[in-house]
Each structure stands twice: as structure tokens, then as C-alpha cells.
Amino acid sequence: MATLKRDRSEGCALVVGVGASRGIGAALCRRFAAGGLHVYAAGRSGKFGEAVEDIRSRGGSITPVIVDTTDARSVQSLFERIDGEGRALELVAYNVGKNTPRSFLTTTPEFLEEVWREGPLGGLLIGREAVRRMLPHRRGTLLYTGASGSLRGKALYGAFASGKAGLRALALGFAQEFGPQGIHVGHVVVDGLVAGERVDRFGYGFGFFFRQTKGRDGALLPDAVAENYWQLHRQPRGAWTHELDLRPYRETY
Ligand SMILES: NC(=O)c1ccc[n+]([C@@H]2O[C@H](COP(=O)([O-])OP(=O)(O)OC[C@H]3O[C@@H](n4cnc5c(N)ncnc54)[C@H](OP(=O)(O)O)[C@@H]3O)[C@@H](O)[C@H]2O)c1
């Protein structure tokens, strides 16, 4: 495995919504660490332990932090921790969201509310604190992870799509309000299945079906997704992307 660049110390990235090594969150941490930033990897459970160890073992600089982005106090203490360590916050990626299917017949108010709390509410709480720290420097990048549901609902994914569509609208608002002050806000529509833990977890169910129909190349590769986030961060401000859609090359539309 490639060695990661050492921390430049002065700058840091925050990835919110980090889970297993093969997910997008962990891939973002790897890429940002490889770019020389100290990375704060924030997740709700300790699932990211393996990813953190992997990055450290290759010379990357990373701090794991537990956060629940649906809880304003938890978000506040995440940022207080980052503030306390004195690095300039250059890049924040809000990656929280789970693509849980649910029939409208069994969609409870609690389920819908949870989707919204993980989407627009968490996106607001994280985005607001990130921008507060970037504005004095008039630079920084704030990226949101979307999904196919950001653009359209579909059977069983209507509730999920409502949260992702709300997050997308929020991201555009952030871009319009803070772009002119030097903050690059992007929304990435991950328009397809990610070749991560979920595909394998379902084994002879979903994963098998998926491989038979599309093959592994029919899914998005987390490290390739992460490379795009890094390129967004590196874009010169004379030509900024606000929204980027990513899909596997074998997508038939
Ligand atoms: N996987 C796909 O096929 C796919 C496809 C299109 C778009 N996306 C989008 O990609 C993003 C996730 O990427 P991924 O699926 O590869 O997963 P991932 O990055 O491996 O994991 C995301 C992590 O976010 C954490 N999380 C959930 N709610 C949270 C909260 N309130 N506060 C803090 N952390 C929280 C989860 O922790 P817990 O496990 O503890 O809840 C999970 O480990 C989501 O925005 C999703 O909508 C995924």
C-alpha cells in the first residue's frame, strides 16, 4: 500500500460520517490524509477504527471523534475539540446518510424525522460551524454527499429521497450565501451503488444479484469517489463546480 504524506500541521480536514474501511467516509479520510491534511474522522459509532489504524500505519495524520450530527450539542463539542487543537479548517465533507428502503405504508413519523435529522439538520449544523471557522480566512471547502435520491424519489426510497433533496437544497443555499465570500460549497450526487461493505454484506441476496447483472464495475469505487472530492477542493476559484454527479462507467442510464 502507498505511504501517505505526513501532516503539514497547519491545515486540517473534517470528514463527518465515517464508517467501515470500504465506505465513502473512510475513503475521503484516506484521500485527504494523502493530500497532507490532518484529518478528523467523525462517526456515530466506532466502526471507523480499522480505517483510522490503516491511515496511521501509512504515515497519515488522523484523529477519530465520535459525533451524532442530529444532536446540536454533540456537533458543538466536535468543533470545540478541533478548535482546541489549533489547526486551520480547510475542508469539510458531510457524508452522513443511509439509503434505507421503506414502503410508505410502514413509514412512521419517526422514520421520516430521522431521515431529515441526518440530512438537512445535520448538514446545517455541520455546515454552519464549518463556515464560521472558514469565513475569517475567506477560504475553505464544504462538500455534501448526495445520492440518486437527491434528484428523484423512487419506490421504497421516497422518504430517504425527501431528506437527500432537502440536503441538496441546503447545499445550494450555503453556496449562494458563502461562495462570494470565498467558501467553495459543493454537492456530490453519488448516483449509484457504492462497491463497499453493503454490497458484500447482503452476500447471496443483493450482492449476488448485483454482480450477476452489472458486475463489480457496475458500482462506484469509494477511492475513486474520494478522488473527485479532493479535485473539487483543489479547484481554482475562477471555475468552481457546485454540483457533480458520479456514476459507474458501466451505467446505462
Ligand atoms: N453506499 C451506497 O451505495 C451509497 C450510494 C449513493 C450514495 N450514498 C451516500 O454516501 C454516504 C455514505 O457513504 P457509505 O454508504 O459509503 O457509508 P460510510 O461512509 O461507510 O458510512 C457512513 C457513516 O455515517 C455514520 N452516520 C450515520 N448517521 C450519523 C450521524 N447522525 N452522525 C454521525 N455519523 C453518522 C454511520 O454510522 P453508523 O453506522 O453508526 O450509523 C456510517 O458509519 C451517504 O450520504 C449516502 O447517502 C451511498
The ligand as a Gaussian input file, in Angstrom:
#p B3LYP/6-31G(d) Opt

LIG

0 1
 N      -23.460000       3.063000      -0.069000
 C      -24.090000       3.380000      -1.204000
 O      -24.380000       2.514000      -2.046000
 C      -24.422000       4.836000      -1.493000
 C      -24.948000       5.174000      -2.743000
 C      -25.225000       6.501000      -3.023000
 C      -24.997000       7.470000      -2.051000
 N      -24.510000       7.119000      -0.839000
 C      -24.282000       8.158000       0.171000
 O      -22.953000       8.030000       0.670000
 C      -22.917000       8.405000       2.040000
 C      -22.428000       7.286000       2.916000
 O      -21.397000       6.569000       2.304000
 P      -21.297000       4.976000       2.538000
 O      -22.608000       4.351000       2.224000
 O      -20.096000       4.515000       1.811000
 O      -21.142000       4.836000       4.106000
 P      -19.841000       5.112000       5.005000
 O      -19.157000       6.307000       4.509000
 O      -19.079000       3.845000       5.144000
 O      -20.501000       5.354000       6.426000
 C      -21.261000       6.472000       6.763000
 C      -21.261000       6.561000       8.252000
 O      -22.061000       7.668000       8.677000
 C      -22.397000       7.408000      10.007000
 N      -23.538000       8.156000      10.483000
 C      -24.844000       7.915000      10.248000
 N      -25.595000       8.793000      10.895000
 C      -24.743000       9.604000      11.567000
 C      -24.921000      10.705000      12.427000
 N      -26.133000      11.150000      12.730000
 N      -23.832000      11.298000      12.962000
 C      -22.589000      10.838000      12.640000
 N      -22.359000       9.798000      11.832000
 C      -23.427000       9.192000      11.304000
 C      -22.753000       5.930000      10.026000
 O      -22.522000       5.447000      11.314000
 P      -23.483000       4.307000      11.934000
 O      -23.218000       3.110000      11.103000
 O      -23.004000       4.190000      13.302000
 O      -24.884000       4.785000      11.808000
 C      -21.851000       5.334000       8.961000
 O      -20.833000       4.548000       9.523000
 C      -24.345000       8.788000       2.420000
 O      -24.503000      10.175000       2.281000
 C      -25.169000       8.032000       1.402000
 O      -26.458000       8.584000       1.210000
 C      -24.202000       5.822000      -0.533000

